[in-house]
């Protein structure tokens, strides 16, 4: 007979999620000594999972669906309505294939060159005596890279405004009050911007390379042969531009890691591509990015002696899985060399979700994230020198996404 899932006793824990942030599931894993427990969030029963075994269950598409999992506030800010994250079955597979056609070696090489170009351009145009916030600078660089690579026109005079709008999408889903409503307003403005571009592409007002995402998505047909409506195209283009711009969060953590672990910075000077990749993968494992992934059970089933009922909200702990002692040796230590000879599975390292790329719900842009981060590390370590003034490097675990309080300030920068 199925046993009862351990329970997080008490009333609705929504406020606890907001207060504890990334540590919400991790704290209860420790208190209850379990990798699966039941709680209440947003007024309903929710099951929380952590660790690679839980991730393997969570990404079983025969047991879970995404169509009605994400809270409304997330759809209205982070994801948009009608996008890939909320699809299931053949519709999801067909839409995912549209994204995956873009992820070849030539594309990754171009993104690497674009990142280097725009980082150099940013610092060339900024006075060397100025103090900049690396997080804010990265928003500009990553957006410029994203727009050129996707083929979305970006006017110079609108770059700062658009960078603010796009970053609002990933800074506001877990926020309350004014910041959340700012995110919803920015979602509306960003959708209007991209919808206008889709109209211009379809009406022949702008000429776009047919290999660019803006062309591919604008003329894409669904599994029934119907062309996507412009609102959906806009959401999916933003599902490229937004996560590419969100690499600014990782950039802040790169800056923090280079400061916190100066010995690692020394190892990166003149390092080959493989050692740089070990470093950025450890940044992605060690520091928080997004706390949970959400789904709903799509059937009644039993797992490890526990009964799951159809329709139950289920959260997978991304941050905790990347630090789970069953999967990682000395998870609290920053050790890039752990990735030497390391065997990754689709479920033990999931900073951007798990499962398979082609048919599962793992982020299609993970390849892009890795390339953008590697370019950034190599540029900051091997092409630049800079000073790091006194500042507050702490970050709050209930601030999603977590970024150091002073956003990693640098000054007196110069090219080598």
C-alpha positions in Angstrom: 0.0 0.0 0.0 1.1 3.6 -0.7 2.3 5.6 2.2 1.6 9.2 3.0 3.8 11.8 1.6 5.6 13.7 4.5 3.7 16.9 5.3 4.9 20.4 5.9 2.4 21.1 8.7 0.6 24.4 9.0 -1.4 26.8 6.9 -0.7 28.1 3.4 3.0 28.6 2.9 2.9 31.2 0.1 4.4 33.9 2.4 7.1 31.4 3.5 8.0 30.9 -0.2 8.3 34.6 -0.6 10.3 35.0 2.6 12.7 32.0 2.2 13.0 32.0 -1.6 15.6 29.6 -2.9 15.8 27.9 0.5 12.1 27.1 0.9 12.3 23.5 -0.3 15.9 23.0 0.9 14.9 24.0 4.5 12.1 21.5 4.6 14.2 18.8 3.1 16.5 19.2 6.1 13.7 19.5 8.7 11.7 16.6 7.4 14.6 14.5 6.2 12.9 13.8 2.9 13.3 14.5 -0.8 9.5 14.8 -1.3 6.9 16.5 0.9 3.5 18.0 0.7 2.6 21.6 1.5 0.1 24.3 0.6 1.0 27.1 -1.8 -1.4 29.7 -3.3 -4.3 28.1 -1.5 -3.8 24.6 -2.9 -2.0 21.4 -2.1 1.5 21.2 -3.6 4.2 18.5 -3.7 7.8 19.5 -3.6 10.7 17.4 -5.0 14.4 17.8 -4.8 17.4 15.7 -6.0 18.1 13.9 -9.3 15.6 11.1 -8.6 12.9 13.7 -8.1 13.9 15.5 -11.2 13.7 12.3 -13.2 10.2 11.8 -12.0 9.3 15.5 -12.6 10.4 15.4 -16.3 8.4 12.2 -17.1 6.0 13.6 -19.6 3.6 10.6 -19.1 3.1 11.7 -15.5 3.2 15.5 -15.6 1.8 18.4 -17.7 2.7 22.1 -17.9 -0.4 23.6 -19.6 -2.0 24.7 -16.3 1.0 24.7 -13.9 2.5 28.2 -14.0 0.8 30.7 -11.8 -1.0 33.6 -13.6 1.5 36.1 -12.3 4.3 34.2 -14.0 2.5 33.9 -17.3 1.8 37.6 -17.2 5.4 38.5 -16.7 8.1 35.9 -17.2 6.7 33.5 -19.8 3.9 35.3 -21.6 0.7 33.6 -22.7 0.8 30.8 -25.3 4.5 30.1 -25.1 6.5 26.9 -25.2 6.7 26.5 -21.5 2.9 25.9 -21.2 2.6 23.3 -24.0 2.4 19.5 -23.8 2.5 16.5 -26.1 2.9 16.9 -29.9 2.2 20.6 -29.7 5.2 21.0 -27.4 7.4 18.8 -29.5 6.6 20.7 -32.7 7.1 24.1 -31.2 10.3 22.9 -29.4 11.7 21.8 -32.8 11.3 25.4 -34.1 13.7 26.5 -31.4 16.2 23.6 -31.7 16.7 24.3 -35.4 18.6 27.5 -34.4 21.0 25.7 -32.0 23.8 24.6 -34.3 27.6 25.2 -34.1 27.6 28.2 -36.5 25.0 29.9 -34.3 27.0 29.4 -31.2 30.1 30.7 -32.9 28.3 33.8 -34.0 26.9 34.4 -30.5 30.4 34.2 -29.1 31.7 36.8 -31.5 28.7 39.1 -30.8 29.2 39.0 -27.1 32.8 39.9 -27.5 32.0 42.7 -29.9 29.4 44.3 -27.7 31.4 43.9 -24.5 34.3 45.8 -26.1 32.0 48.4 -27.6 30.4 49.0 -24.2 33.7 49.6 -22.5 35.0 51.7 -25.3 32.1 54.0 -25.0 32.2 54.2 -21.2 34.7 56.4 -19.4 37.3 54.4 -17.7 37.1 56.4 -14.5 33.4 55.7 -14.2 32.2 53.0 -11.8 29.8 50.7 -13.5 27.5 47.9 -12.2 28.4 44.8 -14.1 24.8 43.5 -13.8 23.4 46.6 -15.5 26.1 46.7 -18.1 25.4 43.0 -19.0 21.8 43.8 -19.6 22.8 46.1 -22.5 25.4 43.7 -23.9 23.2 40.6 -23.7 20.2 42.4 -25.3 22.3 43.8 -28.1 23.6 40.3 -28.7 20.2 38.7 -28.6 18.6 41.2 -31.0 21.4 41.0 -33.6 21.4 37.2 -33.5 17.6 36.8 -33.7 17.3 39.5 -36.4 15.1 41.8 -34.2 15.9 45.4 -35.1 17.1 47.4 -32.1 17.6 51.1 -32.4 20.5 52.6 -30.5 18.4 55.2 -28.8 15.9 52.6 -27.5 18.5 50.1 -26.2 18.4 51.2 -22.5 14.6 51.3 -22.5 14.3 47.9 -24.1 16.9 46.4 -21.7 14.8 47.7 -18.8 11.6 46.3 -20.2 13.1 42.8 -20.9 14.8 42.6 -17.5 11.5 43.5 -15.8 10.1 40.3 -17.2 12.5 38.1 -15.2 12.9 40.4 -12.2 9.1 40.7 -11.4 7.4 37.3 -11.3 8.1 36.7 -7.6 7.8 40.4 -6.6 4.9 42.0 -4.9 3.2 45.4 -5.4 4.6 48.0 -7.7 7.5 45.9 -9.0 5.2 43.1 -10.1 2.8 45.5 -11.9 5.8 47.1 -13.5 6.7 43.7 -14.9 3.2 43.2 -16.3 3.4 46.7 -17.9 6.8 45.8 -19.4 5.4 42.5 -20.8 2.7 44.4 -22.6 5.2 46.9 -24.0 7.6 44.2 -25.1 4.8 42.2 -26.7 3.7 45.3 -28.7 7.3 46.0 -29.8 7.9 42.4 -31.1 4.3 42.1 -32.6 5.0 45.3 -34.6 8.2 43.7 -36.0 6.4 40.5 -36.9 3.8 42.6 -38.8 6.6 44.4 -40.6 8.3 41.1 -41.6 5.0 39.6 -42.9 4.1 42.7 -44.8 7.5 43.0 -46.3 8.3 46.4 -44.7 11.6 45.1 -43.4 13.9 42.6 -45.0 15.2 39.8 -42.7 17.7 37.0 -43.3 15.7 33.8 -43.6 18.1 32.1 -41.2 17.2 34.5 -38.4 14.8 33.6 -35.7 12.5 36.5 -36.4 12.0 35.1 -40.0 11.7 31.5 -38.9 9.2 32.2 -36.2 7.2 34.7 -38.2 6.5 32.2 -40.9 6.4 29.0 -38.8 3.4 26.8 -39.1 2.1 24.6 -36.3 1.5 20.9 -36.3 -1.9 21.5 -38.1 -0.2 23.6 -40.8 -1.6 26.9 -39.5 0.7 29.9 -39.2 1.2 31.1 -35.7 -0.7 34.3 -34.7 1.5 37.3 -34.2 1.0 37.4 -30.5 2.3 33.8 -30.1 5.3 34.6 -32.4 6.1 37.6 -30.2 6.0 35.6 -27.1 8.3 33.0 -28.6 10.8 35.5 -29.8 10.8 37.0 -26.4 11.4 33.5 -25.1 14.8 33.8 -26.9 15.5 37.5 -26.1 14.4 37.3 -22.4 16.6 34.4 -21.3 19.6 35.7 -23.3 19.2 39.0 -21.5 18.8 37.1 -18.2 22.4 35.9 -18.7 23.1 39.3 -17.0 22.2 37.6 -13.8 24.9 35.0 -14.4 27.3 37.8 -15.3 26.8 39.3 -11.9 27.6 35.9 -10.4 30.6 35.6 -12.6 31.9 38.9 -11.2 31.1 37.7 -7.7 32.9 34.4 -8.2 36.0 36.1 -9.6 36.1 38.3 -6.5 35.2 35.6 -3.9 37.6 33.1 -5.4 40.7 35.0 -6.7 42.7 31.8 -7.0 40.2 30.6 -9.6 40.6 33.9 -11.5 44.3 33.2 -11.7 43.7 29.7 -13.2 41.5 31.3 -15.9 44.3 33.6 -17.3 45.2 32.1 -20.6 43.1 29.1 -19.8 41.7 26.8 -22.6 38.0 26.6 -23.5 37.5 23.5 -21.3 38.8 25.1 -18.1 36.6 28.2 -18.7 33.6 25.9 -19.2 34.4 24.1 -15.9 34.3 27.5 -14.2 31.1 28.7 -15.7 29.4 25.4 -15.0 30.4 25.7 -11.3 29.0 29.2 -11.3 25.7 27.9 -12.6 25.7 25.1 -10.0 26.9 27.0 -7.0 24.9 30.3 -7.2 21.1 30.7 -7.4 19.4 31.5 -10.7 15.8 30.4 -10.7 14.5 28.5 -7.7 11.7 26.1 -8.9 10.1 24.6 -11.9 6.3 23.9 -11.8 4.1 21.2 -13.3 0.9 19.3 -12.5 0.5 15.6 -12.3 -1.3 14.3 -15.3 -2.5 11.0 -13.8 -2.8 9.1 -10.6 0.4 7.1 -9.9 2.6 5.8 -7.2 6.3 6.6 -6.9 8.7 5.2 -4.2 5.7 4.1 -2.2 4.0 7.5 -2.3 0.6 8.2 -4.0 0.3 11.1 -6.4 -3.1 12.3 -7.4 -3.9 13.8 -10.8 -3.9 17.6 -11.0 -1.6 18.2 -8.1 0.7 21.2 -8.3 4.3 20.0 -8.1 7.5 22.0 -7.6 11.0 20.8 -8.5 13.8 22.4 -6.5 16.3 23.5 -9.1 18.7 25.2 -6.7 18.7 22.4 -4.1 19.1 19.7 -6.7 22.3 21.4 -7.9 23.6 21.2 -4.3 22.1 17.8 -3.3 24.5 15.7 -1.3 23.3 12.5 -3.0 24.5 13.9 -6.3 27.5 16.2 -5.4 30.7 15.8 -3.4 31.2 18.8 -1.0 28.3 20.7 -2.6 28.9 23.8 -0.5 32.4 24.2 -1.9 33.2 26.1 -5.1 35.3 23.6 -7.1 35.3 24.0 -10.9 37.5 21.0 -11.3 34.6 18.8 -10.2 33.5 19.0 -13.8 36.7 17.3 -15.1 35.6 13.9 -16.4 32.2 14.5 -14.8 29.2 12.5 -16.2 26.2 14.7 -16.5 22.7 13.1 -16.7 19.6 15.0 -17.7 18.6 15.2 -14.1 21.5 15.9 -11.8 22.6 19.3 -13.0 19.5 21.5 -13.8 20.1 25.2 -13.4 17.8 25.8 -16.4 15.6 22.7 -16.0 16.2 19.1 -16.7 15.1 16.3 -19.0 16.0 16.2 -22.7 16.3 19.1 -25.1 14.5 17.8 -28.1 11.4 16.3 -26.6 11.5 17.4 -23.0 11.2 20.7 -21.1 14.9 21.4 -20.6 15.6 25.0 -21.7 16.3 25.2 -25.4 18.7 28.1 -24.8 21.0 26.4 -22.4 23.7 26.1 -25.1 23.4 29.8 -25.7 23.7 30.5 -22.0 27.0 28.5 -21.8 28.5 30.3 -24.8 27.5 33.8 -23.6 29.0 33.0 -20.1 32.2 31.6 -21.5 32.7 34.7 -23.8 32.1 36.9 -20.8 34.6 35.1 -18.5 37.3 35.1 -21.2 36.7 38.8 -21.9 36.8 39.9 -18.3 39.8 37.8 -17.4 41.9 37.8 -20.6 41.0 41.0 -22.4 40.3 43.4 -19.6 41.8 44.6 -16.3 39.7 46.5 -13.8 39.5 47.4 -10.1 36.8 46.3 -7.7 35.9 49.0 -5.2 34.5 48.4 -1.7 30.8 47.4 -1.9 28.1 45.0 -0.6 28.5 41.6 -2.3 25.8 39.9 -0.2 22.6 38.8 -1.9 19.2 37.9 -0.5 17.9 34.4 -1.0 14.3 35.7 -1.1 15.2 38.1 -4.0 14.4 36.3 -7.2 16.6 36.4 -9.2 19.3 36.8 -6.6 21.9 39.5 -7.5 24.6 41.0 -5.2 23.2 44.0 -3.5 25.6 46.5 -5.2 25.3 44.6 -8.6 29.1 44.0 -8.7 30.7 47.4 -9.2 34.0 47.8 -11.1 36.1 50.8 -12.2 39.4 51.9 -13.7 39.0 49.3 -16.5 41.4 49.1 -19.4 42.1 46.7 -22.2 45.1 44.5 -22.1 
